Amino acid sequence: GPFEAWLALRGIRTLSVRMERAQANALELARRLANHPAVERVRFPGLPEDPHHERARSFMKGYGAIVGIEVKGGPDAADKACESSRLVSYATSLGGVESLWERRHRWAAESVTVPVNLVRLSVGIENVEDLWNDIDQALRASQQ
């Protein structure tokens, strides 16, 4: 319908600006998470140590806004981190202006290749320091 088309057009007009900000936030958060004591592993192609970095660099202008982290302490710690955040919502979605995260391996039918402590973080356009402070305190809470 006309209203839906207008909404899509309105969103497309700012998509590149929103993606630039979300990707910059994701890269900064991935760098910090790589050194966080509550994180076993970071999965983000923007990090030089990521096994997919060179391939991503060869064809991508940015590295996206999805960061995967494996939380120390298993699935209970990963759930606790997601539940302890105040700014980052515990929800399943991708690509919004707000940051969201969720633990991926929550159902019996989930592939065995998905680590039980994997949290997928969809990074939004909020202030990166606000995001970092929230994620850091949530991860620290997950280890208690």
GIGI-V662824 format. One line per field, one symbol per residue. ss: DSSP state (H for helix, E for strand, L for the rest). phi: phi as a letter, one per 20 degrees, with the letter a starting at -180 (. if undefined). burial: + if it has 24 or more other ideal C-beta (glycine too) atoms within 12 Angstrom, else -. A space follows every 10 residues. Layout:
ss->???
phi->???
burial->???
This chain:
ss->LHHHHHHHHH HHHHHHHHHH HHHHHHHHHH HHHLLLLLEE EEELLLLLLL LLHHHHHHHL LLLLLEEEEE ELLHHHHHHH HHHHLLLLEE LLLLLLLLLE EEELLLLLLL LLLLLLLEEE EELLLLLHHH HHHHHHHHHH HHLL
phi->.fffffffff fffdgffffg ffffffffff ffffdffedf bddbffegef fdffffffcd ecdncdcdcd efonffffff fffefdeeee bdabmefdec bbefedcfef gffeffdfde deeddfffff ffgfffffff ffee
burial->---------- -------++- ++++++++++ ++++-+-+++ +++++++--+ ---------- -+++++++++ +++-+-++++ ++-++-++++ -------+++ +++++----- ----++++++ ++++++-+-- ++-+++-++- -+--
